[in-house]
Amino acid sequence: MKTPKRPFKQIIRLMRFDYDLYLMLVPMILCLIFFTYRPLESLIIAFKDYSPFMGVIKSPWVGFVHYQEFFSSPYAFRVIRNTLVLGLVTLIFGFPLPIMFALLLDNLKNGFFRKSIQTINFLPHFISSVIVCSMVINFLSPTTGVINTLITRMGGKPIYFLAKPNYFVPIYYFMTIWRETGYNSIIYISALTAIDMNLYEAATVDGAGKWKQLTSITLPSLKPTIIIMLLIQLGSILNVSYETIILLYNPSIYETADVISSFVYRVGMQQGRYDYATAVDLLNSFISFALIFGANKISKKVSDISLW
C-alpha cells in the first residue's frame, strides 16, 4: 500500500513547528553544497588536457585519452588487483568480526568488565593514522622491533617486513582489524539492545538454549542491520585506507601495496597530472557505484532489504 503524498502547504505547516531543527540543518546543507556538490563540476578535467593556467572550462577536450593511457600502462592491472585483494580480504575476514565481538559483549554479565573491554576496543579507531603507522613501523623494525628481537633471540635472522611485498597484505589486514573492529561493532551493539527481551524469556521457557536463542532470535533480528552494513561495505570495497598505505608503503613493495587511491595521489599530487589522476579516481567511483547498485538489487530480490 502506497503512502499518500502530503500537500506542499501541509509540509510547510509541519516544518514551522520544528523550525529550530531545520535551522540546525542549514550549516550542513551549505557544507554539502559548497564542499561536496559544487566541486563536482571539476570532474570534467578527466576528459580534458587540463592546464591550471587555462582553467577547467578553457582546457581542451581529449575525450577518453587518459583512460586509454591508464589501461595501456603496466600499472593498471597491478593497482586494480591490489585494491581488490586488500578490499576483499578486509571484507571477507573483517566483516564478521564486529558482529562476533558485539555478540560476545552482549553475553557478558559483568557490567564493569563489559564496558572496560568495549572502551579498550573502541580507542584504536580514534588514534591518528600517523601514530598507528609509526607504531607498526617501530614494532616491525628490523633492528629494534619486538618481532625481530624475538626472532634474533630464537636464533633467526631479522626480517625487514615492510620491504617484503608478501608481508604487506597481512600487515595491513591485522592493523585494520585491530583499529576498526571495536568501532564497527557499535551499530550491532545498538541493534542488540533493541531486541525484545520477552522473546528470550519465552524461548527459555520453551527450553531453548543459548545456541538456539542465537540462531532463532538474535541473528534473525540482526539480519536487516547486517545486510545494510554489508551493502555499505561492498560500496567502499575499492576505497581502502589510502592514507595508511601511503604512510607504510615504499617502492620496494609497490607490487602488492600500490592501490588505486595511492596511485592517484602519486600521479596527481607528486607528478602534477591532475587530469589523469581525476580520470583514474572517477573510474574507481563508477566501479564502486556499480558494485553497491548491483548488490542492492540482489539484496532487494533475495531478502527484500535494501538501501533504497
C-alpha positions in Angstrom: 0.0 0.0 0.0 1.5 3.3 -1.1 1.8 6.1 1.5 -0.4 9.1 0.4 1.5 12.2 -0.6 1.2 15.2 1.7 0.3 18.6 0.1 3.1 21.1 -0.1 1.2 23.5 2.2 0.9 20.7 4.8 4.6 20.1 4.7 5.4 23.8 5.2 3.0 23.8 8.1 4.7 20.9 9.7 8.1 22.5 9.2 7.0 25.6 11.1 6.5 23.5 14.2 10.1 22.2 14.1 11.8 25.2 12.5 14.6 25.2 15.0 15.6 21.6 13.9 15.6 22.7 10.3 17.7 25.7 11.1 20.3 23.3 12.6 20.4 21.5 9.2 21.3 24.7 7.3 25.1 24.7 8.0 25.3 21.0 7.0 23.3 21.6 3.8 25.6 24.6 2.9 28.7 22.4 3.6 27.4 19.7 1.3 26.6 22.2 -1.4 29.9 24.1 -1.4 32.3 21.4 -0.4 30.8 18.2 -1.9 28.5 19.0 -4.8 30.0 22.3 -6.0 33.4 20.8 -6.8 31.8 18.0 -8.8 31.9 20.3 -11.9 35.7 19.9 -11.9 35.4 16.2 -12.7 35.2 17.2 -16.4 39.0 17.6 -16.3 39.1 13.8 -16.5 38.2 14.3 -20.2 40.4 17.3 -20.8 44.1 18.2 -21.2 43.9 20.3 -18.1 46.1 23.3 -17.6 45.9 25.4 -14.4 46.7 28.5 -16.4 43.8 27.9 -18.8 41.3 26.7 -16.2 38.7 24.0 -16.1 36.4 25.4 -18.8 39.0 26.6 -21.3 41.3 23.5 -21.2 40.9 21.5 -24.5 38.8 18.3 -24.6 40.7 15.0 -25.1 37.9 12.5 -24.6 38.9 9.1 -23.2 42.7 9.6 -23.8 43.5 9.3 -20.1 41.6 6.1 -19.8 43.4 4.6 -22.8 46.7 5.7 -21.3 45.8 4.1 -17.9 44.7 0.7 -19.3 47.7 0.5 -21.6 50.1 1.2 -18.8 51.8 -1.5 -16.8 50.3 -0.1 -13.6 46.6 -0.6 -14.4 46.4 -4.4 -13.7 48.7 -4.0 -10.6 46.7 -1.3 -8.8 43.3 -2.8 -9.6 44.4 -6.2 -8.4 46.0 -4.9 -5.2 42.9 -2.8 -4.5 40.6 -5.8 -4.9 42.8 -8.1 -2.9 43.0 -5.7 0.1 39.3 -4.8 -0.1 38.2 -8.4 -0.4 40.5 -9.7 2.4 39.2 -6.9 4.7 35.6 -7.7 3.8 35.7 -11.5 3.9 37.7 -11.8 7.1 37.0 -8.5 8.7 33.2 -8.0 8.3 32.1 -10.9 10.6 34.4 -9.8 13.4 32.4 -6.8 14.7 29.3 -9.0 14.7 31.1 -11.7 16.8 32.5 -9.0 19.1 29.1 -7.5 19.6 27.6 -10.9 20.4 30.4 -11.7 22.9 29.9 -8.3 24.6 26.2 -8.9 24.8 26.7 -12.1 26.7 29.0 -10.7 29.3 27.2 -10.4 32.6 29.7 -8.3 34.5 28.8 -4.7 33.5 32.1 -3.1 34.5 34.1 -5.7 32.7 31.9 -5.4 29.6 32.3 -1.6 29.5 36.0 -1.8 30.0 36.5 -4.3 27.1 34.2 -2.2 24.9 36.2 1.0 25.7 39.6 -0.6 25.1 38.5 -1.9 21.7 36.9 1.4 20.7 40.0 3.5 21.4 42.2 2.4 18.5 39.8 4.0 16.0 40.4 7.4 17.4 44.2 7.2 17.2 45.7 9.1 14.3 46.7 7.1 11.2 50.2 8.6 11.5 50.6 7.4 15.1 49.2 3.9 14.2 51.6 3.6 11.2 54.5 4.8 13.4 53.7 2.1 15.9 53.6 -0.6 13.2 56.9 0.6 11.7 58.6 0.6 15.2 57.0 -2.7 16.1 58.3 -4.3 12.9 61.7 -2.6 12.8 64.5 -4.9 11.7 66.8 -3.6 14.5 64.7 -2.5 17.5 61.3 -4.1 16.7 59.7 -6.5 19.1 59.1 -9.2 16.5 62.6 -9.1 15.1 64.0 -9.1 18.7 62.2 -12.3 19.4 63.3 -13.8 16.0 67.0 -13.0 16.7 66.8 -14.3 20.3 65.5 -17.6 18.9 68.5 -17.8 16.5 66.9 -16.4 13.4 67.8 -13.5 11.2 65.9 -10.2 11.3 63.3 -9.6 8.6 62.6 -6.3 7.1 58.8 -6.8 6.9 58.0 -3.5 5.3 60.4 -4.2 2.4 58.9 -7.6 1.6 55.9 -7.5 -0.8 54.4 -10.7 0.6 54.1 -9.4 4.1 52.2 -6.2 3.3 48.7 -7.7 2.9 48.7 -9.5 6.3 50.2 -6.4 8.0 47.5 -4.1 6.5 44.8 -6.6 7.5 45.8 -7.1 11.1 46.3 -3.3 11.6 42.9 -2.5 10.1 41.2 -5.2 12.2 42.9 -4.1 15.4 41.9 -0.5 14.7 38.3 -0.8 13.4 36.7 -3.9 14.9 35.6 -2.3 18.1 34.3 0.8 16.4 32.4 -1.1 13.7 30.7 -3.2 16.4 28.8 -0.1 17.8 25.9 -0.4 15.4 25.5 -4.1 16.1 25.6 -3.5 19.9 22.8 -0.8 19.4 20.8 -3.3 17.3 21.1 -5.9 20.0 19.8 -3.6 22.7 16.6 -3.1 20.5 15.7 -6.8 20.6 12.7 -7.5 22.8 13.9 -9.4 25.9 10.5 -11.1 26.1 11.5 -13.2 23.2 14.4 -14.6 25.1 12.3 -15.2 28.2 9.7 -17.1 26.1 12.4 -19.1 24.4 13.9 -20.0 27.8 10.5 -21.2 29.0 10.2 -23.4 25.9 13.6 -25.0 26.7 15.8 -23.2 24.1 19.4 -23.0 25.0 21.9 -20.2 24.2 22.7 -21.5 20.7 19.0 -21.9 19.8 18.3 -18.4 21.0 21.2 -17.1 18.9 20.1 -18.8 15.7 16.3 -18.3 16.2 16.2 -14.8 17.8 19.4 -12.8 17.8 20.7 -13.4 14.3 17.3 -13.0 12.6 16.8 -9.8 14.5 20.2 -8.6 13.3 19.7 -9.6 9.7 18.5 -6.2 8.4 21.4 -4.4 10.1 23.9 -7.0 8.8 22.6 -6.7 5.2 22.7 -2.9 5.2 26.2 -2.8 6.6 27.3 -5.4 4.1 25.9 -3.3 1.2 27.8 -0.2 2.5 31.0 -2.3 2.8 30.6 -3.5 -0.7 30.3 0.0 -2.0 33.5 1.0 -0.3 35.5 -2.1 -1.2 37.7 -0.2 -3.6 38.2 2.7 -1.1 40.8 1.2 1.0 42.6 3.3 3.6 45.0 5.0 1.2 46.4 7.3 3.9 47.5 4.3 5.8 49.0 2.7 2.7 50.9 5.9 1.8 52.4 6.0 5.3 53.5 2.4 5.1 54.5 1.6 1.6 57.7 2.3 -0.4 58.8 1.5 -3.9 60.1 -2.0 -2.9 56.6 -3.2 -2.1 54.6 -1.4 -4.8 53.9 -4.8 -6.3 51.4 -5.6 -3.5 50.9 -2.3 -1.7 50.1 0.2 -4.6 46.3 0.6 -4.9 44.1 2.9 -7.0 44.0 5.7 -4.3 47.7 5.7 -3.7 48.4 5.7 -7.4 46.0 8.7 -7.8 47.8 10.5 -5.0 51.2 9.8 -6.5 50.2 10.8 -10.1 48.1 13.8 -9.1 50.0 15.4 -6.1 53.5 14.4 -6.8 53.6 14.5 -10.6 51.0 17.2 -11.1 48.9 15.3 -13.6 45.5 16.4 -12.2 43.5 15.4 -15.3 45.0 11.8 -15.4 44.6 11.3 -11.7 41.0 12.6 -11.8 40.2 10.1 -14.6 41.5 7.2 -12.7 39.7 8.2 -9.5 36.5 8.7 -11.4 36.8 5.2 -12.7 37.2 4.0 -9.1 34.0 5.8 -8.2 32.0 4.3 -11.1 33.1 0.8 -10.2 32.1 1.4 -6.5 28.7 2.7 -7.5 28.2 -0.3 -9.8 29.1 -2.7 -7.0 26.7 -1.2 -4.5 23.9 -0.7 -7.0 24.2 -4.4 -8.1 24.4 -5.7 -4.6 21.4 -3.6 -3.6 19.4 -5.0 -6.4 20.3 -8.6 -5.5 19.6 -7.9 -1.8 16.2 -6.4 -2.6 15.2 -9.5 -4.6 16.5 -12.1 -2.2 15.7 -10.6 1.2 13.5 -7.6 0.5 16.0 -5.4 2.3 17.8 -2.6 0.5 19.4 0.8 0.9 16.8 2.4 -1.4 
